[in-house]
Amino acid sequence: MTAIPPGVKACCAAAYSRDAVALVLGESYHPGGLALTRRLASAMRLRAGQHVVDVASGPGTTARLLATEYGTTVDGVELSEAAVQRAGAAAAEAGVSGRVRFYRGDAERLPLPDEIADAVVCECAFCTFPGKAAAAAEFARVLRPGGRLGITDVTVAGGGLPEELTTLTAWVACIAGARTAGEYARVLGAAGLRITHAEPHDDALARMVGQIDARVRLLQMTAAGRLAAAGIVADSVLRYTAMARRAVASGLIGYQLLVAEKPRHHDR
Ligand SMILES: C[S@@+](CC[C@H](N)C(=O)[O-])C[C@H]1O[C@@H](n2cnc3c(N)ncnc32)[C@H](O)[C@@H]1O
């Protein structure tokens, strides 16, 4: 199993709250973007009036979408204070701050009461949590019986990753801490959550790597100053995207959508 570099949790949160990430990734920080969030919402059968917890809510794009398009209320929990502030400001600007709130908190100790949520979503973040069992137990704790969990995340093939993809950069890029889809199901199962649906979205990961590559190349030609100001070393990013592209193409890493259910008391 990949060793966890010290400080990986804070580093991931700090990295994702930098302007550089918005410059390279746009408004949604996961493969598949808003289209895959909509797919996840429909696989979870989200309905108007339901209460959703978005764990590792990042820029808050998913929370706003779930409130405006699905009529839900959303509590976003995010480790980075800067991201919490920005997500709150964006929700106010979109006129949904009455239905969408953001809290600073750790996925492994959610600052929310038991059984508060009809649904929990967690996109492209479970893979980065060093304490996956603790986070899974927290998902189960805040879900009401019968509630659903929806995850989209990076997966790795059974044989593990080559050394070049286990660095701190790889942790921040959500790769080094990723597990097989079976291992995710096992960890969620141990927390009392039963997988009801799974579908592969490896193509979304391939597209995201391609988009990052293309965006950095374009910025390198047209706005090198912006890249430098955001602290992005284009050649390093491009070396990394080339590695990631090969890993996706050879099936070493992929992307998976999972829906799980917290059984009602009489089903347990
Ligand atoms: C790849 S981004 C995904 C953000 C968002 N879910 C999205 O799809 O747009 C990963 C996010 O996880 C957050 N994060 C990492 N570890 C966390 C933890 N232990 N608790 C809460 N958030 C965490 C990071 O700060 C970052 O915003």
The ligand as an SDF file (V2000), in Angstrom:
LIG
                    3D

 27 29  0  0  0  0  0  0  0  0999 V2000
  -10.5070   17.4730   -6.0550 C   0  0  0  0  0  0  0  0  0  0  0  0
  -11.2100   18.6270   -4.9550 S   0  0  0  0  0  0  0  0  0  0  0  0
  -12.9600   18.2770   -5.1830 C   0  0  0  0  0  0  0  0  0  0  0  0
  -13.8500   19.4060   -4.7210 C   0  0  0  0  0  0  0  0  0  0  0  0
  -15.3440   19.2210   -5.0040 C   0  0  0  0  0  0  0  0  0  0  0  0
  -15.8590   18.0130   -4.3760 N   0  0  0  0  0  0  0  0  0  0  0  0
  -15.5960   19.1910   -6.4880 C   0  0  0  0  0  0  0  0  0  0  0  0
  -15.7770   18.0790   -7.0240 O   0  0  0  0  0  0  0  0  0  0  0  0
  -15.6200   20.2450   -7.1310 O   0  0  0  0  0  0  0  0  0  0  0  0
  -10.8920   17.8740   -3.3720 C   0  0  0  0  0  0  0  0  0  0  0  0
  -11.3810   18.7140   -2.1970 C   0  0  0  0  0  0  0  0  0  0  0  0
  -11.2910   17.9540   -1.0050 O   0  0  0  0  0  0  0  0  0  0  0  0
  -10.9630   18.8400    0.0520 C   0  0  0  0  0  0  0  0  0  0  0  0
  -10.4940   17.9980    1.1550 N   0  0  0  0  0  0  0  0  0  0  0  0
   -9.3750   17.2380    1.1820 C   0  0  0  0  0  0  0  0  0  0  0  0
   -9.3040   16.5580    2.3420 N   0  0  0  0  0  0  0  0  0  0  0  0
  -10.4170   16.8880    3.0660 C   0  0  0  0  0  0  0  0  0  0  0  0
  -10.9170   16.5070    4.3420 C   0  0  0  0  0  0  0  0  0  0  0  0
  -10.2440   15.6430    5.0970 N   0  0  0  0  0  0  0  0  0  0  0  0
  -12.0820   17.0250    4.7540 N   0  0  0  0  0  0  0  0  0  0  0  0
  -12.7660   17.9140    4.0000 C   0  0  0  0  0  0  0  0  0  0  0  0
  -12.3360   18.3270    2.7680 N   0  0  0  0  0  0  0  0  0  0  0  0
  -11.1770   17.8180    2.3140 C   0  0  0  0  0  0  0  0  0  0  0  0
   -9.9140   19.7260   -0.5880 C   0  0  0  0  0  0  0  0  0  0  0  0
   -9.6920   20.9170    0.1530 O   0  0  0  0  0  0  0  0  0  0  0  0
  -10.5490   19.9680   -1.9480 C   0  0  0  0  0  0  0  0  0  0  0  0
  -11.4190   21.0890   -1.9120 O   0  0  0  0  0  0  0  0  0  0  0  0
  1  2  1  0
  2  3  1  0
  2 10  1  0
  3  4  1  0
  4  5  1  0
  5  6  1  0
  5  7  1  0
  7  8  2  0
  7  9  1  0
 10 11  1  0
 11 12  1  0
 11 26  1  0
 12 13  1  0
 13 14  1  0
 13 24  1  0
 14 15  1  0
 14 23  1  0
 15 16  2  0
 16 17  1  0
 17 18  1  0
 17 23  2  0
 18 19  1  0
 18 20  2  0
 20 21  1  0
 21 22  2  0
 22 23  1  0
 24 25  1  0
 24 26  1  0
 26 27  1  0
M  CHG  2   2   1   9  -1
M  END
$$$$
